[in-house]
Amino acid sequence: MSSLKSLLARNAGTAALMLMLCASLGLNVFLAHQAGYPRKAVVTLKENMKLPSPLPVLDADGKPVSLAFDDSRPTVIYVLSPQCGWCKKNEANIKAVTAIAGSRYNFVGLSLVPTDLKQYIAAGRAPFPVYQIESQDQAQRLGLSATPTTIVVGPGAKVLKVWTGAYMDKNQPEVEKYFGAKLPGLQEVAQATQP
């Protein structure tokens, strides 16, 4: 009996940690179950994937509209967020692509958030119509999470090309070659100073 007491005394800290770990794990499983997890797997947007056609989106006022894909000309969807720093840095590049390839492609913007969208549009920050995603659930189903993302959609709403991120590193030469455009590069964005 004394050996059992000495064993417990020597390992009391380990036993307490194990008990806390088991309680924590149990609580996490319970909370995940209550929250409805596991949720649907996140889709990865990739080439050859088919998008819903027409794609239900919202205008800047939050009214439902349908984004139809034209089979005679590919559509370029530029996924953005008005407050995204990388989107701001990439504005000159997407404007250059639109200016050079606008006669061969339909260009539209798709914001992942409604925040500041009206101001973004009013400021002329995009040289094409800009809509917003219906919901974060729709964004997840479509595999849209990073901004900026450029998606080329061809006939039958088939994804032909995807670039995630601003046009720099390997994206810049790929975008330049694909659209036959010389890009100006990333803009420097002035950082707001804290008082």
C-alpha positions as CSV (number, residue, x, y, z in Angstrom):
1,M,0.0,0.0,0.0
2,S,2.8,2.4,0.8
3,S,4.4,1.8,-2.6
4,L,1.0,2.8,-4.3
5,K,1.0,6.0,-2.2
6,S,4.6,6.8,-3.1
7,L,3.9,6.1,-6.8
8,L,0.9,8.4,-6.7
9,A,2.8,11.1,-4.8
10,R,5.7,11.0,-7.4
11,N,3.3,11.2,-10.4
12,A,0.6,13.5,-9.0
13,G,1.6,16.3,-11.3
14,T,1.6,14.1,-14.4
15,A,-1.8,12.6,-13.3
16,A,-3.2,16.1,-12.9
17,L,-2.0,17.2,-16.3
18,M,-3.5,14.1,-17.9
19,L,-6.8,14.7,-16.2
20,M,-6.8,18.3,-17.4
21,L,-5.9,17.3,-20.9
22,C,-8.7,14.7,-21.0
23,A,-11.2,17.3,-19.7
24,S,-10.1,19.9,-22.3
25,L,-10.3,17.4,-25.1
26,G,-13.8,16.3,-24.0
27,L,-14.9,19.9,-23.8
28,N,-13.5,20.7,-27.3
29,V,-15.3,17.7,-28.8
30,F,-18.5,18.7,-27.1
31,L,-18.3,22.3,-28.3
32,A,-17.4,21.3,-31.9
33,H,-20.4,19.0,-31.9
34,Q,-22.6,21.8,-30.7
35,A,-21.3,24.2,-33.3
36,G,-22.1,21.7,-36.1
37,Y,-18.5,20.7,-37.0
38,P,-17.2,19.1,-39.0
39,R,-18.5,21.6,-41.6
40,K,-18.4,21.0,-45.3
41,A,-14.9,20.7,-46.7
42,V,-13.5,23.9,-48.1
43,V,-13.3,23.8,-51.9
44,T,-10.1,24.7,-53.6
45,L,-10.7,26.9,-56.6
46,K,-8.7,25.4,-59.5
47,E,-8.6,25.1,-63.3
48,N,-11.2,23.0,-65.0
49,M,-13.7,23.5,-62.2
50,K,-17.2,24.6,-63.2
51,L,-18.8,27.6,-61.6
52,P,-22.6,27.9,-61.3
53,S,-24.0,29.7,-64.3
54,P,-25.5,32.2,-63.9
55,L,-23.7,33.0,-60.6
56,P,-26.0,34.6,-58.0
57,V,-24.3,37.7,-56.5
58,L,-25.4,41.0,-55.0
59,D,-25.0,44.5,-56.3
60,A,-23.5,47.2,-54.1
61,D,-26.9,47.8,-52.5
62,G,-27.2,44.2,-51.5
63,K,-29.9,43.4,-54.2
64,P,-29.7,40.0,-55.9
65,V,-28.4,39.9,-59.4
66,S,-27.1,37.1,-61.7
67,L,-23.7,37.2,-63.2
68,A,-24.0,35.4,-66.5
69,F,-21.0,34.1,-68.3
70,D,-20.7,34.9,-72.0
71,D,-19.6,31.9,-74.1
72,S,-18.4,34.2,-76.9
73,R,-15.8,35.9,-74.7
74,P,-14.2,34.7,-71.5
75,T,-14.9,36.5,-68.2
76,V,-12.3,37.6,-65.8
77,I,-13.5,37.7,-62.2
78,Y,-11.3,39.8,-60.1
79,V,-11.9,38.8,-56.4
80,L,-11.2,41.7,-54.0
81,S,-12.0,43.3,-50.7
82,P,-12.2,47.1,-50.7
83,Q,-10.0,47.3,-47.6
84,C,-7.4,44.8,-48.8
85,G,-3.9,46.3,-48.8
86,W,-2.7,43.9,-51.5
87,C,-5.8,44.7,-53.7
88,K,-4.9,48.4,-53.4
89,K,-1.2,47.7,-54.3
90,N,-2.4,45.7,-57.3
91,E,-4.9,48.3,-58.7
92,A,-2.6,49.7,-61.4
93,N,-1.9,46.1,-62.6
94,I,-5.5,45.1,-62.9
95,K,-6.3,48.4,-64.6
96,A,-3.5,47.8,-67.1
97,V,-4.8,44.3,-67.8
98,T,-8.3,45.6,-68.3
99,A,-7.2,48.4,-70.6
100,I,-5.2,46.0,-72.8
101,A,-7.5,42.9,-72.8
102,G,-10.9,44.5,-72.2
103,S,-11.9,44.0,-75.8
104,R,-11.2,40.2,-75.6
105,Y,-12.5,39.5,-72.1
106,N,-15.5,40.6,-69.9
107,F,-14.1,41.9,-66.6
108,V,-16.1,42.0,-63.4
109,G,-15.1,42.5,-59.8
110,L,-16.4,40.3,-56.9
111,S,-16.0,41.6,-53.4
112,L,-15.9,39.1,-50.6
113,V,-17.2,41.7,-48.1
114,P,-19.8,44.5,-48.4
115,T,-17.7,46.8,-46.2
116,D,-16.9,50.1,-48.0
117,L,-18.0,48.6,-51.4
118,K,-20.0,51.6,-52.4
119,Q,-17.1,54.0,-51.7
120,Y,-14.7,51.7,-53.6
121,I,-17.0,51.8,-56.6
122,A,-17.6,55.5,-56.3
123,A,-13.9,56.2,-56.1
124,G,-13.4,54.5,-59.5
125,R,-10.9,52.0,-58.0
126,A,-12.0,49.3,-60.5
127,P,-12.5,49.9,-64.2
128,F,-15.3,47.3,-64.4
129,P,-18.6,46.5,-62.6
130,V,-18.1,45.2,-59.1
131,Y,-20.5,42.9,-57.2
132,Q,-20.4,41.2,-53.9
133,I,-20.6,37.6,-52.9
134,E,-24.0,36.5,-51.5
135,S,-22.6,35.0,-48.3
136,Q,-19.4,33.6,-46.7
137,D,-21.0,30.2,-47.2
138,Q,-21.1,30.8,-51.0
139,A,-17.5,32.0,-51.0
140,Q,-16.5,28.8,-49.2
141,R,-18.5,26.7,-51.7
142,L,-16.7,28.4,-54.6
143,G,-13.3,28.3,-53.0
144,L,-12.9,32.0,-52.7
145,S,-10.9,33.2,-49.7
146,A,-7.8,35.1,-50.8
147,T,-7.8,38.6,-52.2
148,P,-6.9,39.5,-54.7
149,T,-7.6,36.4,-56.8
150,T,-8.0,36.5,-60.6
151,I,-10.2,33.9,-62.3
152,V,-10.6,33.4,-66.0
153,V,-13.9,31.7,-66.8
154,G,-14.5,30.3,-70.3
155,P,-17.4,28.7,-72.2
156,G,-19.7,26.6,-70.0
157,A,-18.6,28.5,-66.9
158,K,-15.4,26.4,-66.8
159,V,-12.4,27.9,-64.9
160,L,-9.5,28.3,-67.4
161,K,-7.0,30.0,-65.1
162,V,-6.5,31.1,-61.5
163,W,-4.0,33.5,-60.0
164,T,-4.1,33.9,-56.2
165,G,-2.5,37.1,-54.9
166,A,-1.2,40.3,-56.3
167,Y,0.7,40.3,-59.6
168,M,4.2,39.9,-58.3
169,D,6.8,37.1,-58.2
170,K,5.7,34.3,-60.6
171,N,2.2,35.8,-61.0
172,Q,3.4,38.9,-62.8
173,P,5.1,37.2,-65.8
174,E,2.3,34.6,-66.1
175,V,-0.4,37.4,-66.2
176,E,1.7,39.5,-68.6
177,K,2.1,36.5,-70.9
178,Y,-1.5,35.3,-70.7
179,F,-3.1,38.7,-71.4
180,G,-0.3,40.1,-73.6
181,A,0.1,43.0,-71.2
182,K,3.0,44.8,-69.7
183,L,2.3,45.5,-66.0
184,P,3.4,48.6,-64.1
185,G,4.1,46.6,-60.9
186,L,2.8,47.0,-57.4
187,Q,1.9,50.4,-56.1
188,E,3.2,51.5,-52.7
189,V,0.3,52.2,-50.4
190,A,0.7,54.9,-47.8
191,Q,0.2,53.5,-44.3
192,A,-2.1,55.3,-42.0
193,T,-0.1,56.7,-39.1
194,Q,-1.2,56.2,-35.5
195,P,-1.3,59.4,-33.4
